């Protein structure tokens, strides 16, 4: 019988309440020296999906690619423990990793102009609010991925990402309210607090109608803050008008014909806990919001550095997650 134990099997046993004998525990400690995400496979899979989405379902499949990248960044940037990371990685193995969407691209030399090409694709009509800001969200994650793993910036992937970004259509694209004036996105803490407060207000505003507006406030806002924090203030500010339009729409709240959606039951479990992901089940990943929303949430909480705001949000975060 094989006595060695890989990280995934260990996480499964821990989550199931199992225990380890001395020799198996020793094997696990050796395996645990490396993170289950150290090879950045979720970033690679996510970029394959983002680059292929334009030829499939640019909206839904783009979400799936963005979710894989967001999950990697969420785990690594927030120091999630081994069982949590292993369970999250397993969920992608069970759902998308082996599908056509995530298949490898041919090996090519990276395009040195990759990031600039993605920037230009986003800036082409950047003041227009396009499908809840997903052009900005996905472009930001692509830029982050190409910076993190330059070898992924091959011509075919770059072209695919740019085509996907340009597919997003105008959505509720009306002039923003003059009262909506976010701080400069280069002021990381102030901009993060602004986004979090808008998300908190949106959670209250949309009780009984689902929390998509609050969730996308986090993801859209986080993309803007991170672009500026990573040195591209010009690109972030170029999308300011579109973001102001989204805040304006969100502040209007649900319309008279808005669909009613049952609120989630209160829970203390959060996405930084393995039990949270275990209880979700193997197939309850949707199109990826379950990874994208908490990535934006934890990123902005860290940058805002506001204990009172964090406490207020944590009390209602179960509505989002």
matplotlib code that plots the C-alpha trace (Angstrom):
import matplotlib.pyplot as plt

x = [0.0, 1.3, 2.1, 2.8, 0.1, -0.4, -1.7, -5.2, -5.7, -4.6, -7.1, -9.8, -9.1, -8.9, -12.2, -13.8, -12.5, -9.8, -6.5, -3.0, -0.6, 3.1, 4.5, 1.7, 2.0, 5.7, 5.0, 2.5, 4.9, 7.4, 4.7, 3.4, 6.7, 5.2, 1.9, -0.6, -0.7, 3.0, 3.1, 0.5, -1.5, -4.7, -3.3, -2.3, -5.7, -7.4, -5.5, -6.2, -9.9, -9.8, -7.9, -10.4, -13.6, -14.1, -14.6, -17.0, -19.2, -17.2, -19.3, -19.7, -16.4, -14.6, -16.0, -14.6, -11.2, -11.3, -12.4, -9.4, -7.0, -8.9, -8.8, -5.1, -4.5, -7.0, -5.3, -1.7, -2.1, -4.1, -2.1, -4.9, -3.9, -3.1, -6.4, -8.3, -6.0, -6.2, -10.0, -10.2, -7.8, -9.8, -13.0, -11.5, -10.2, -13.7, -15.4, -13.4, -9.7, -10.1, -12.6, -11.8, -11.9, -8.7, -6.7, -3.1, -2.2, 0.8, 4.2, 5.4, 7.7, 6.0, 4.8, 6.8, 3.9, 1.3, 0.3, 0.1, -2.2, -4.5, -4.4, -5.4, -8.2, -9.6, -9.1, -11.0, -14.3, -13.3, -15.7, -18.6, -20.2, -20.0, -21.9, -21.3, -17.7, -16.5, -14.2, -12.3, -12.4, -11.1, -8.5, -7.1, -6.7, -5.1, -2.6, -1.9, -1.4, 0.9, 3.0, 3.1, 3.8, 5.3, 5.7, 1.9, 1.8, 2.0, 0.6, -2.5, -3.4, -2.9, -5.0, -7.7, -7.9, -8.1, -10.9, -12.8, -12.4, -13.8, -16.9, -18.5, -21.5, -22.8, -25.1, -27.2, -24.7, -26.1, -24.4, -23.1, -24.6, -22.4, -22.5, -20.5, -16.9, -14.6, -11.2, -8.2, -7.5, -3.9, -5.0, -5.2, -6.6, -9.2, -10.4, -10.7, -12.8, -15.0, -15.6, -16.2, -18.7, -20.6, -20.7, -21.9, -24.7, -25.6, -25.9, -28.5, -30.2, -30.7, -31.9, -34.4, -33.2, -29.8, -26.4, -25.0, -24.7, -22.8, -20.5, -19.7, -19.0, -16.2, -14.8, -15.1, -13.8, -11.0, -9.8, -9.6, -7.7, -5.3, -4.5, -3.5, -1.7, 0.3, 1.5, -1.1, -3.0, -3.6, -5.6, -7.5, -8.5, -9.3, -12.1, -13.3, -16.4, -17.6, -17.1, -19.0, -21.8, -21.9, -22.0, -24.9, -26.9, -26.2, -27.3, -30.7, -31.4, -33.8, -36.5, -40.2, -40.0, -36.8, -36.8, -37.1, -34.4, -34.3, -31.6, -28.9, -29.1, -26.6, -23.4, -20.0, -18.2, -16.1, -14.1, -10.8, -11.9, -11.7, -15.0, -16.7, -15.6, -16.3, -19.9, -20.5, -20.3, -18.3, -20.5, -21.7, -19.3, -21.7, -19.7, -17.2, -18.6, -18.0, -14.2, -14.3, -16.4, -14.2, -11.0, -12.2, -13.4, -10.2, -8.0, -10.0, -10.2, -6.4, -5.8, -8.5, -7.0, -10.2, -11.2, -14.6, -15.6, -14.2, -16.3, -19.5, -18.9, -18.1, -21.4, -23.2, -20.7, -22.7, -25.1, -22.4, -20.7]
y = [0.0, 3.5, 5.3, 8.8, 11.4, 14.3, 17.7, 17.2, 13.9, 15.4, 18.3, 15.8, 13.9, 17.0, 18.3, 14.9, 14.8, 12.2, 11.7, 10.8, 8.2, 9.2, 8.1, 9.7, 12.9, 13.0, 12.6, 15.4, 17.8, 17.3, 17.8, 20.9, 22.8, 23.8, 25.6, 23.8, 27.0, 27.5, 26.5, 29.2, 26.7, 28.6, 31.7, 29.7, 28.0, 31.3, 33.1, 30.2, 30.7, 34.5, 34.3, 31.6, 33.2, 35.4, 32.4, 30.7, 32.6, 35.8, 36.7, 33.4, 31.9, 35.2, 34.9, 31.5, 32.6, 35.6, 33.4, 31.1, 34.1, 35.8, 32.6, 32.3, 35.9, 35.7, 32.7, 33.9, 37.5, 36.7, 33.7, 31.2, 27.9, 24.7, 22.9, 26.0, 26.4, 22.7, 22.6, 25.7, 24.2, 20.9, 22.8, 24.0, 20.5, 19.2, 21.8, 23.7, 22.7, 19.8, 21.4, 22.9, 26.3, 25.8, 23.7, 24.9, 27.3, 26.7, 27.6, 30.9, 33.7, 36.3, 39.5, 42.4, 44.7, 42.5, 44.8, 47.9, 46.0, 45.1, 48.7, 50.1, 47.6, 48.8, 52.5, 52.1, 53.4, 53.2, 55.9, 53.8, 51.5, 48.1, 45.1, 46.0, 47.0, 43.5, 44.8, 46.7, 43.7, 41.2, 43.5, 44.2, 40.5, 39.9, 42.7, 41.3, 37.8, 38.9, 40.8, 37.9, 35.3, 37.0, 33.7, 33.6, 36.8, 34.9, 36.5, 34.2, 34.8, 38.5, 38.7, 36.6, 38.8, 41.9, 40.5, 39.5, 43.0, 44.6, 42.4, 43.9, 46.0, 49.3, 48.7, 51.4, 53.9, 57.1, 60.2, 59.8, 61.8, 64.7, 63.7, 60.5, 61.6, 58.8, 59.8, 59.6, 55.9, 56.5, 57.2, 53.5, 53.7, 56.4, 54.8, 51.4, 52.9, 54.5, 51.3, 49.3, 51.8, 51.8, 48.0, 48.1, 50.5, 48.3, 45.2, 47.0, 48.6, 45.3, 43.1, 40.7, 41.2, 39.4, 41.0, 41.2, 45.0, 44.9, 42.1, 43.9, 47.1, 45.1, 43.6, 46.7, 49.0, 46.6, 46.5, 50.3, 50.5, 47.8, 49.2, 52.5, 50.7, 48.7, 51.9, 52.5, 55.4, 56.7, 53.6, 53.6, 57.2, 56.6, 54.3, 56.7, 57.9, 54.3, 53.5, 56.7, 55.5, 52.1, 53.8, 56.0, 53.0, 51.1, 53.9, 53.9, 50.5, 47.9, 49.0, 48.4, 45.2, 43.9, 40.1, 39.0, 36.7, 35.0, 36.3, 34.0, 32.7, 34.3, 32.4, 32.9, 31.0, 33.0, 32.3, 32.2, 29.0, 25.5, 24.5, 27.3, 25.7, 22.2, 23.0, 24.6, 21.2, 20.1, 21.7, 24.9, 27.4, 29.0, 31.1, 32.2, 35.0, 32.9, 33.5, 37.0, 38.7, 37.6, 38.4, 42.0, 42.1, 40.9, 43.1, 46.3, 45.5, 45.2, 48.4, 50.4, 49.6, 50.7, 48.5, 50.0, 49.6, 46.0, 45.1, 46.6, 44.7, 41.4, 41.5, 41.4, 39.6, 36.4, 38.1, 38.2, 34.8]
z = [0.0, -0.9, 2.3, 0.9, 1.1, -1.3, -0.2, -1.7, 0.1, 3.3, 2.9, 2.2, 5.3, 7.5, 6.1, 6.8, 10.3, 9.7, 11.5, 10.4, 11.7, 12.4, 9.0, 7.0, 9.0, 8.3, 4.5, 4.7, 6.4, 3.6, 0.9, 2.7, 2.2, -1.2, -1.7, -3.8, -5.9, -6.1, -9.7, -10.5, -12.5, -11.9, -13.5, -16.5, -16.8, -16.2, -19.0, -21.4, -20.6, -21.0, -24.3, -25.6, -24.3, -27.3, -29.6, -27.1, -24.7, -24.0, -21.0, -19.1, -20.1, -19.5, -15.9, -15.5, -16.6, -14.3, -11.4, -11.7, -11.7, -8.9, -6.8, -7.1, -6.2, -3.3, -1.8, -2.2, -1.3, 1.9, 3.1, 3.0, 4.7, 2.9, 3.2, 2.0, -1.1, -1.9, -1.7, -4.0, -6.5, -6.4, -7.2, -10.5, -11.2, -10.8, -12.9, -15.6, -15.7, -18.0, -20.4, -23.9, -22.4, -20.4, -22.9, -23.5, -26.2, -28.6, -27.2, -28.6, -27.6, -25.5, -27.0, -25.4, -26.2, -24.6, -21.7, -24.0, -26.4, -23.6, -22.3, -25.8, -26.2, -22.8, -23.5, -26.8, -25.4, -21.8, -20.7, -21.7, -19.0, -20.6, -19.1, -15.5, -16.0, -16.9, -19.7, -17.0, -14.5, -17.0, -18.6, -15.1, -14.4, -17.8, -17.2, -13.7, -15.1, -17.9, -15.3, -12.9, -15.6, -18.7, -20.5, -20.8, -22.9, -26.2, -29.4, -29.6, -25.9, -26.3, -29.4, -27.8, -24.6, -26.7, -28.8, -25.7, -24.2, -27.3, -27.3, -24.2, -25.1, -23.5, -20.5, -18.8, -20.1, -18.9, -17.6, -14.0, -11.2, -10.3, -6.6, -7.5, -7.1, -6.0, -4.7, -7.0, -7.6, -6.8, -3.2, -2.5, 1.0, 0.3, -3.0, -1.3, 1.5, -1.1, -2.9, 0.3, 1.6, -1.7, -1.6, 2.0, 1.1, -1.9, 0.3, 2.4, -0.6, -2.5, 0.4, -1.1, -4.7, -4.8, -4.3, -7.8, -7.6, -4.4, -5.6, -8.8, -6.9, -5.2, -8.4, -10.6, -7.8, -7.0, -10.6, -10.7, -7.4, -8.4, -11.8, -10.1, -7.3, -9.8, -11.5, -14.2, -12.8, -16.4, -17.3, -14.0, -14.4, -18.1, -16.8, -14.1, -15.9, -16.5, -12.8, -11.8, -14.1, -12.3, -8.9, -10.1, -11.3, -8.1, -5.9, -7.7, -6.1, -7.4, -9.8, -9.3, -11.5, -10.0, -9.4, -5.8, -4.6, -1.3, 1.0, 2.3, 5.9, 8.3, 8.6, 10.3, 7.6, 5.2, 2.0, 3.9, 5.6, 4.2, 5.7, 3.7, 0.4, 1.5, 2.5, -0.9, -2.6, -5.6, -8.3, -6.8, -8.4, -10.9, -13.4, -10.9, -8.7, -5.7, -6.2, -7.8, -5.1, -2.2, -4.1, -4.4, -0.9, 0.8, -1.5, -0.7, 3.1, 3.2, 1.3, 3.2, 6.6, 8.3, 11.3, 11.8, 8.1, 8.1, 11.2, 9.5, 6.3, 8.1, 9.9, 6.5, 4.3, 4.4, 2.0, -0.6, 0.0]

ax = plt.figure().add_subplot(projection="3d")
ax.plot(x, y, z, "-o")
ax.set_aspect("equal")
plt.show()
